[in-house]
Amino acid sequence: MTPVAQNLRALTLSLALAFLVASLGVGYWTLVASEELSHDPFNPRLVAATRDRPRGNIVDAKGRVLASSQPSPQGSAQRFRRVYADRSLAQVVGYASFTFGVSGAEGAYGETLVGQDPGDPVGQWRARYLGEHAPPATVVLGIDPAVQQAAATALGARRGAIVALDPRTGAILASVSMPNFDSGLVSDPRTEELSWQQLNGNKERPLINRVTQGLYPPGSVFKIITGAAALESGFDPNAKVRVDDPWRADPSWGAYAVRSAAKAHGDFDMARAYQQSENIYFAKVGLQIGGAKIAEYAQRFGIGSTPKVDLPAAAGQVSNSRALDRPTLIADTSFGQGELLVSPLQMCLLAAAIGRSGVMPTPHYAVEVRDAQGHVVRSITPGPSGQVVRPDTAQKLTQLLVGAVEAPGAFAFGAKIPGVSVAGKTGTAENPAGSPHGWFIGFAPANDPTVAVAVLIENATEGGVDAAPLGAAVMRAALGK
């Protein structure tokens, strides 16, 4: 073969190989990864598509406009910028910046807001390949303005989070994360650079949605999971367990001991243990049923798994190794400490599942998509995520949690609502980085709940004592009390 022929052959093979690689690449990005790319909140295409035309509105359950587009002329070009109405929903609604992308509902429903809703695949195809843009749709959130206002007022300027949801449907009624930020400054081309720098340099991390992404030790609210595991393992809730403060099982525990919040000495059944949040009782129960059982039930309630919610969320953990394999770790975990990390949303789902006979709902911020004429084109109803405990277990725990609020001397007394039976649990979680965190989770009415709530106050002075009244205020708003 002549040198010329060899060169031609090599060139032909090189071109064929390059064409094959290009074809495979195009095929992958078009057929395999297009779904992933189209839903990527930071895909510039979704933001650039609305640089010269308005995005759809984001509204709450009562139709109040939370995010809209307003003309913002730049030279001779017509541009649009986003305007936001409720700073308490900054992490939920998010921002839409041509430079820094999108977040919150602006990102999760980005296609819908540019007229390419997933419920209309033909419209998506025409927009992508023919450049024909349908009018942008409106995203309706389940946020109830009265409940949202109550949550924002209750939390005030304290760092933390409050979330309320309808346990029947999983629709999120209120979601407050503090500190928050001004979404409009991130979305406005005139202020986005400086605002972005300030937010990213803020050590308090206001861009994080503490409701879904914040991870904290749960403290005593985890005792609900320990109780569920014990009941379904055959443990008798009426059995007396001796409590003496401090307590260690044997000398091998060394300096470690379980402490009683009330410095108690006496016999406790499960009802009294919930009312007085007795750590030693739950540590002994946890050791009796075993670490594997505690870990199993924590996982049943979603700890260690990312919640199937429509905004970014964190998974949390049962332990650093995902196992409870040491007696001291089992004891510590059983009353909500150890290496546990949970989000407020996960704890709200725990309360909701107990209130709904052991059925855990699937949480979601958005409830509907409406077209330009206001017609519902897609309902967002993910349904329950599953039965996590037996109905009789949930019923017994509900009874115990009502006692934890309403019995004489009960620690969660601050969650009482006149004329309404409330089930709930407080918690004061030890925080390795500083002062304890305060928790309250609960639901009402206890016999047929329409609202479940979780309150987390970072570095709270009185822990659950501080958090319980906040939970009551939010539940009252949801119940119209």
C-alpha positions as CSV (number, residue, x, y, z in Angstrom):
1,M,0.0,0.0,0.0
2,T,1.4,3.4,-1.0
3,P,2.0,6.1,1.7
4,V,-0.7,8.2,0.2
5,A,-3.2,5.3,0.4
6,Q,-2.1,4.7,4.0
7,N,-2.6,8.3,4.9
8,L,-6.1,8.3,3.3
9,R,-7.0,5.2,5.2
10,A,-5.8,6.6,8.5
11,L,-7.7,9.8,7.8
12,T,-10.9,7.9,6.9
13,L,-10.7,5.9,10.1
14,S,-10.0,8.9,12.2
15,L,-13.1,10.7,10.7
16,A,-15.2,7.7,11.2
17,L,-14.1,7.3,14.8
18,A,-14.8,11.0,15.5
19,F,-18.2,10.8,13.9
20,L,-19.0,7.7,16.0
21,V,-17.9,9.5,19.3
22,A,-19.9,12.6,18.3
23,S,-23.0,10.5,17.5
24,L,-22.8,8.6,20.8
25,G,-22.4,11.9,22.6
26,V,-25.4,13.5,20.9
27,G,-27.4,10.3,21.5
28,Y,-26.5,10.3,25.2
29,W,-27.3,14.0,25.8
30,T,-30.4,13.9,23.7
31,L,-31.9,10.5,24.6
32,V,-30.4,9.5,27.9
33,A,-29.5,12.7,29.8
34,S,-32.0,15.1,28.4
35,E,-34.5,14.4,31.1
36,E,-31.8,15.1,33.8
37,L,-30.6,18.2,32.0
38,S,-34.1,19.6,31.5
39,H,-34.7,19.3,35.3
40,D,-31.4,20.7,36.4
41,P,-32.2,23.8,38.4
42,F,-29.0,25.5,37.2
43,N,-29.4,24.7,33.6
44,P,-28.9,28.2,32.0
45,R,-31.3,27.3,29.2
46,L,-34.2,27.6,31.6
47,V,-33.2,31.0,32.8
48,A,-32.0,32.4,29.5
49,A,-35.3,31.3,27.9
50,T,-37.0,34.1,29.9
51,R,-34.5,36.8,29.7
52,D,-36.7,38.7,27.2
53,R,-40.1,37.4,28.2
54,P,-41.9,36.9,31.6
55,R,-41.8,33.7,33.6
56,G,-45.0,32.4,35.1
57,N,-46.2,33.4,38.5
58,I,-45.8,31.4,41.7
59,V,-48.8,31.8,44.0
60,D,-49.9,30.5,47.4
61,A,-53.0,28.4,48.2
62,K,-55.2,31.6,48.3
63,G,-53.9,33.0,45.0
64,R,-51.6,35.6,46.5
65,V,-48.8,36.2,44.0
66,L,-45.4,35.3,45.6
67,A,-43.2,35.7,42.5
68,S,-43.9,37.5,39.3
69,S,-42.0,39.1,36.4
70,Q,-41.8,42.8,35.8
71,P,-40.3,44.7,32.8
72,S,-36.8,45.9,33.4
73,P,-35.6,47.7,30.3
74,Q,-31.9,47.5,29.6
75,G,-30.9,49.9,26.8
76,S,-33.0,49.3,23.8
77,A,-33.8,45.7,24.8
78,Q,-36.9,44.7,26.8
79,R,-35.8,42.5,29.8
80,F,-37.7,41.1,32.7
81,R,-36.7,40.6,36.4
82,R,-38.4,38.7,39.1
83,V,-40.2,40.4,42.0
84,Y,-41.0,38.6,45.3
85,A,-43.7,39.4,47.8
86,D,-42.9,37.4,51.0
87,R,-39.4,37.3,52.4
88,S,-40.4,34.6,54.9
89,L,-40.7,32.2,51.9
90,A,-37.3,33.1,50.4
91,Q,-35.9,29.6,50.5
92,V,-39.1,28.1,49.3
93,V,-39.9,30.3,46.3
94,G,-36.2,30.8,45.6
95,Y,-34.6,33.2,43.1
96,A,-34.1,33.4,39.3
97,S,-30.9,35.0,38.3
98,F,-29.4,34.9,34.8
99,T,-26.0,34.9,36.3
100,F,-26.4,32.6,39.3
101,G,-29.2,30.3,38.2
102,V,-32.3,29.4,40.1
103,S,-33.3,27.9,43.4
104,G,-36.4,26.8,45.3
105,A,-39.6,26.5,43.4
106,E,-38.1,28.8,40.7
107,G,-35.7,25.9,40.0
108,A,-37.9,22.9,40.8
109,Y,-40.6,24.1,38.5
110,G,-38.4,26.0,36.0
111,E,-39.8,24.3,32.9
112,T,-43.4,25.0,34.0
113,L,-42.6,28.6,34.6
114,V,-41.2,29.0,31.0
115,G,-44.2,27.3,29.3
116,Q,-42.6,23.8,29.0
117,D,-44.5,21.9,31.7
118,P,-43.7,18.2,31.9
119,G,-47.4,17.5,31.7
120,D,-47.3,18.8,28.1
121,P,-44.6,16.7,26.3
122,V,-45.7,18.0,22.9
123,G,-45.3,21.6,24.1
124,Q,-41.9,20.7,25.4
125,W,-40.9,19.2,22.1
126,R,-42.2,22.2,20.1
127,A,-40.3,24.6,22.4
128,R,-37.0,22.7,22.2
129,Y,-36.9,21.9,18.5
130,L,-39.2,24.5,16.8
131,G,-38.7,27.4,19.1
132,E,-42.4,27.8,19.7
133,H,-43.1,29.1,23.2
134,A,-46.4,28.4,25.0
135,P,-47.5,30.9,27.5
136,P,-45.9,30.3,30.9
137,A,-47.9,28.5,33.5
138,T,-48.6,29.4,37.1
139,V,-47.3,27.2,40.0
140,V,-49.6,27.0,43.0
141,L,-48.0,26.2,46.3
142,G,-49.9,24.7,49.2
143,I,-48.7,27.5,51.5
144,D,-51.6,28.8,53.5
145,P,-50.9,32.6,54.1
146,A,-52.5,32.6,57.6
147,V,-50.4,29.6,58.7
148,Q,-47.3,31.0,57.1
149,Q,-47.7,34.3,58.8
150,A,-48.3,32.6,62.2
151,A,-45.1,30.6,61.7
152,A,-43.0,33.6,60.6
153,T,-44.3,35.6,63.6
154,A,-43.7,32.8,66.0
155,L,-40.1,32.2,65.0
156,G,-39.3,35.9,64.6
157,A,-35.6,36.6,64.2
158,R,-34.4,33.4,66.0
159,R,-32.3,31.0,64.0
160,G,-34.3,27.9,63.2
161,A,-37.2,26.5,61.2
162,I,-40.9,25.8,61.4
163,V,-42.8,23.6,59.0
164,A,-46.5,22.7,59.0
165,L,-48.2,20.2,56.7
166,D,-51.5,18.6,56.1
167,P,-51.0,15.0,57.2
168,R,-53.9,13.8,54.9
169,T,-52.2,15.0,51.7
170,G,-48.6,15.9,52.5
171,A,-49.1,19.5,51.3
172,I,-46.9,21.9,53.1
173,L,-48.9,24.7,54.7
174,A,-46.1,26.8,56.1
175,S,-42.3,26.7,55.8
176,V,-40.1,29.3,57.6
177,S,-36.3,29.2,57.7
178,M,-34.3,31.8,59.6
179,P,-32.2,33.7,58.7
180,N,-33.7,34.4,55.3
181,F,-32.7,36.7,52.5
182,D,-34.1,39.1,49.9
183,S,-34.7,37.0,46.7
184,G,-35.2,40.2,44.7
185,L,-31.7,41.4,45.2
186,V,-30.3,38.1,43.9
187,S,-32.6,38.2,40.8
188,D,-32.1,41.9,39.9
189,P,-29.1,42.4,37.5
190,R,-28.3,45.6,39.2
191,T,-27.7,44.1,42.6
192,E,-27.1,40.3,42.0
193,E,-23.3,40.4,42.2
194,L,-23.0,42.1,45.5
195,S,-26.0,40.3,47.0
196,W,-24.6,36.9,46.0
197,Q,-21.2,37.7,47.5
198,Q,-22.8,38.7,50.7
199,L,-25.0,35.7,51.0
200,N,-22.2,33.2,50.2
201,G,-20.0,34.9,52.8
202,N,-22.6,34.8,55.5
203,K,-21.6,32.2,58.1
204,E,-25.3,31.8,59.1
205,R,-26.0,30.3,55.7
206,P,-29.3,32.0,54.8
207,L,-29.5,30.3,51.4
208,I,-30.0,27.0,53.1
209,N,-33.6,25.9,53.6
210,R,-33.4,24.7,57.2
211,V,-36.8,23.0,57.0
212,T,-35.6,20.5,54.4
213,Q,-31.8,20.8,54.4
214,G,-30.9,21.7,58.0
215,L,-29.6,18.7,60.0
216,Y,-29.7,18.6,63.8
217,P,-29.7,16.1,66.6
218,P,-33.4,15.4,67.4
219,G,-33.2,15.1,71.2
220,S,-36.3,13.8,72.9
221,V,-38.6,14.0,69.9
222,F,-36.8,10.8,68.7
223,K,-38.3,9.0,71.7
224,I,-41.5,8.6,69.5
225,I,-39.5,6.3,67.2
226,T,-38.0,4.4,70.2
227,G,-41.5,3.9,71.5
228,A,-42.8,2.7,68.2
229,A,-40.0,0.2,67.9
230,A,-40.6,-1.0,71.5
231,L,-44.4,-1.4,71.0
232,E,-44.0,-3.4,67.8
233,S,-41.4,-5.6,69.5
234,G,-43.9,-6.7,72.1
235,F,-42.7,-4.3,74.9
236,D,-45.4,-3.7,77.5
237,P,-46.0,0.0,77.9
238,N,-47.5,-0.5,81.3
239,A,-44.4,-2.3,82.6
240,K,-42.5,-0.4,85.3
241,V,-38.9,0.5,84.5
242,R,-36.6,1.7,87.4
243,V,-35.0,5.1,86.9
244,D,-32.2,6.3,89.1
245,D,-30.1,9.3,88.1
246,P,-27.4,9.0,86.9
247,W,-27.4,5.6,85.3
248,R,-24.8,3.4,83.7
249,A,-25.4,-0.3,82.8
250,D,-22.0,-1.5,84.0
251,P,-18.5,-0.3,84.8
252,S,-17.4,-0.8,81.1
253,W,-19.3,2.4,80.3
254,G,-16.5,4.3,82.1
255,A,-17.4,8.0,82.6
256,Y,-20.4,7.8,80.4
257,A,-23.8,7.8,82.2
258,V,-27.4,8.6,81.1
259,R,-28.8,11.6,83.0
260,S,-32.4,12.3,83.9
261,A,-33.7,15.7,83.1
262,A,-35.6,15.7,86.3
263,K,-32.9,13.9,88.3
264,A,-35.5,11.3,88.8
265,H,-35.6,8.2,91.1
266,G,-38.6,5.9,90.8
267,D,-40.6,3.5,88.6
268,F,-41.8,4.8,85.2
269,D,-44.2,3.3,82.7
270,M,-44.3,4.6,79.1
271,A,-47.0,7.2,79.8
272,R,-45.1,8.9,82.6
273,A,-41.8,8.6,80.6
274,Y,-43.3,10.6,77.7
275,Q,-44.9,13.1,80.1
276,Q,-41.6,13.8,81.8
277,S,-39.3,13.0,78.9
278,E,-37.3,10.5,80.9
279,N,-34.0,9.7,79.2
280,I,-33.1,6.8,81.4
281,Y,-36.4,5.0,80.7
282,F,-35.9,5.2,77.0
283,A,-32.2,4.3,77.2
284,K,-33.1,1.1,79.1
285,V,-35.9,0.3,76.7
286,G,-33.6,0.8,73.7
287,L,-31.0,-1.5,75.1
288,Q,-33.7,-4.1,75.8
289,I,-35.0,-4.2,72.2
290,G,-31.6,-3.7,70.6
291,G,-29.8,-1.3,68.3
292,A,-30.8,-3.1,65.2
293,K,-34.5,-2.6,66.0
294,I,-33.9,1.1,66.8
295,A,-32.0,1.6,63.5
296,E,-34.7,-0.2,61.6
297,Y,-37.5,2.0,62.9
298,A,-35.5,5.2,62.4
299,Q,-35.1,4.1,58.8
300,R,-38.8,3.3,58.5
301,F,-39.5,6.9,59.4
302,G,-37.1,8.1,56.8
303,I,-34.0,9.0,58.8
304,G,-31.1,8.3,56.5
305,S,-33.1,8.7,53.3
306,T,-33.8,11.9,51.4
307,P,-37.4,12.8,51.7
308,K,-39.3,12.7,48.4
309,V,-40.1,16.4,48.4
310,D,-40.1,18.7,45.4
311,L,-37.3,21.0,46.8
312,P,-33.7,20.0,47.7
313,A,-33.6,18.0,51.0
314,A,-31.0,16.3,53.2
315,A,-31.1,12.6,54.3
316,G,-29.9,12.8,57.9
317,Q,-28.4,9.8,59.6
318,V,-28.9,7.2,62.3
319,S,-25.2,7.1,63.0
320,N,-21.9,7.7,61.4
321,S,-21.6,4.1,60.3
322,R,-25.4,3.6,59.8
323,A,-25.4,1.0,62.5
324,L,-26.0,1.1,66.3
325,D,-23.3,-1.4,67.4
326,R,-22.2,-0.2,70.8
327,P,-24.2,-0.3,74.1
328,T,-23.5,3.4,74.8
329,L,-24.4,4.4,71.3
330,I,-27.7,2.5,71.5
331,A,-28.5,4.1,74.9
332,D,-27.6,7.6,73.6
333,T,-29.6,7.1,70.4
334,S,-32.7,5.8,72.1
335,F,-33.3,9.1,73.7
336,G,-32.4,11.2,70.7
337,Q,-28.7,11.9,71.0
338,G,-25.8,9.7,69.8
339,E,-24.9,10.5,66.2
340,L,-28.4,11.1,65.0
341,L,-29.1,13.9,62.5
342,V,-32.5,14.8,61.2
343,S,-34.3,17.7,59.4
344,P,-37.3,19.5,60.7
345,L,-39.3,18.1,57.7
346,Q,-38.4,14.6,58.7
347,M,-39.7,15.2,62.2
348,C,-42.9,16.8,60.9
349,L,-43.4,13.7,58.8
350,L,-42.9,11.5,61.9
351,A,-45.7,13.4,63.7
352,A,-47.9,13.2,60.6
353,A,-47.4,9.4,60.3
354,I,-48.4,8.8,63.9
355,G,-51.4,11.1,63.6
356,R,-52.6,9.3,60.4
357,S,-52.6,5.7,61.8
358,G,-49.1,5.0,60.8
359,V,-49.3,6.2,57.2
360,M,-46.6,8.6,56.2
361,P,-47.6,11.2,53.6
362,T,-45.3,12.4,50.8
363,P,-44.5,16.0,51.4
364,H,-44.8,18.6,48.6
365,Y,-44.7,22.3,48.3
366,A,-46.6,22.7,45.0
367,V,-50.1,21.5,44.6
368,E,-51.2,22.6,41.1
369,V,-50.1,23.9,37.8
370,R,-52.5,26.3,36.0
371,D,-52.3,27.5,32.4
372,A,-52.5,31.1,31.3
373,Q,-56.3,31.1,31.5
374,G,-56.2,29.8,35.1
375,H,-57.3,26.2,34.3
376,V,-55.8,23.4,36.3
377,V,-53.6,21.4,33.9
378,R,-51.8,19.3,36.4
379,S,-52.5,18.4,40.1
380,I,-49.5,17.5,42.2
381,T,-50.8,14.7,44.5
382,P,-48.0,12.2,45.2
383,G,-50.1,10.2,47.7
384,P,-48.8,8.4,50.8
385,S,-45.3,7.0,51.0
386,G,-46.3,4.0,52.9
387,Q,-47.4,2.4,56.2
388,V,-44.5,2.8,58.6
389,V,-46.1,1.4,61.7
390,R,-49.3,-0.6,62.5
391,P,-52.5,1.4,63.2
392,D,-52.7,0.1,66.7
393,T,-49.1,1.3,67.4
394,A,-49.9,4.8,66.1
395,Q,-53.1,4.9,68.1
396,K,-51.3,4.0,71.3
397,L,-48.5,6.5,70.6
398,T,-51.2,9.2,70.0
399,Q,-52.7,8.5,73.4
400,L,-49.3,8.8,75.0
401,L,-48.4,12.0,73.1
402,V,-51.7,13.6,74.2
403,G,-50.6,12.8,77.8
404,A,-47.3,14.4,77.0
405,V,-49.1,17.7,76.4
406,E,-52.2,17.6,78.7
407,A,-51.3,15.5,81.7
408,P,-50.4,17.3,85.0
409,G,-46.8,18.2,85.0
410,A,-46.3,17.2,81.3
411,F,-43.3,18.9,79.7
412,A,-45.1,19.8,76.5
413,F,-47.8,21.8,78.3
414,G,-47.0,24.9,76.2
415,A,-48.6,23.2,73.2
416,K,-52.1,23.2,74.7
417,I,-54.9,24.7,72.6
418,P,-58.2,25.3,74.4
419,G,-61.0,23.1,73.1
420,V,-58.6,21.0,71.0
421,S,-56.8,17.8,71.8
422,V,-53.1,18.1,70.9
423,A,-50.6,15.3,70.6
424,G,-47.0,16.4,70.9
425,K,-43.5,16.0,72.2
426,T,-40.8,18.5,73.1
427,G,-37.0,18.0,73.0
428,T,-33.8,19.7,74.1
429,A,-31.0,18.4,71.9
430,E,-27.4,18.6,73.0
431,N,-25.4,20.4,70.5
432,P,-21.7,19.7,70.2
433,A,-21.1,23.1,68.6
434,G,-22.8,25.2,71.4
435,S,-26.0,25.7,73.3
436,P,-28.8,23.0,72.9
437,H,-31.4,23.2,70.2
438,G,-35.1,23.3,71.1
439,W,-37.7,21.1,69.4
440,F,-41.4,20.5,69.4
441,I,-43.4,18.2,67.1
442,G,-47.1,17.5,67.2
443,F,-50.4,17.3,65.5
444,A,-54.0,18.3,66.0
445,P,-56.8,17.5,66.5
446,A,-55.3,14.3,68.0
447,N,-58.0,11.9,66.9
448,D,-58.2,13.1,63.3
449,P,-55.4,15.6,62.6
450,T,-55.5,18.2,59.8
451,V,-52.2,19.7,60.7
452,A,-48.8,18.4,61.8
453,V,-45.9,20.7,62.8
454,A,-42.3,20.7,63.7
455,V,-40.4,23.6,65.4
456,L,-36.7,23.8,65.7
457,I,-35.0,26.7,67.5
458,E,-31.2,26.8,67.3
459,N,-29.4,27.4,70.6
460,A,-32.6,27.8,72.6
461,T,-32.3,28.7,76.2
462,E,-35.1,26.5,77.5
463,G,-35.3,24.0,74.6
464,G,-38.7,22.4,74.3
465,V,-40.2,24.9,76.7
466,D,-39.5,27.6,74.1
467,A,-40.6,25.6,71.1
468,A,-43.9,24.2,72.3
469,P,-45.8,27.5,72.3
470,L,-44.6,28.2,68.8
471,G,-46.0,24.9,67.6
472,A,-49.3,25.8,69.3
473,A,-49.5,29.1,67.6
474,V,-49.0,27.5,64.2
475,M,-51.5,24.8,64.8
476,R,-54.1,27.3,66.0
477,A,-53.7,29.2,62.8
478,A,-54.2,26.1,60.7
479,L,-57.3,25.2,62.8
480,G,-58.7,28.7,62.6
481,K,-58.6,29.1,66.4
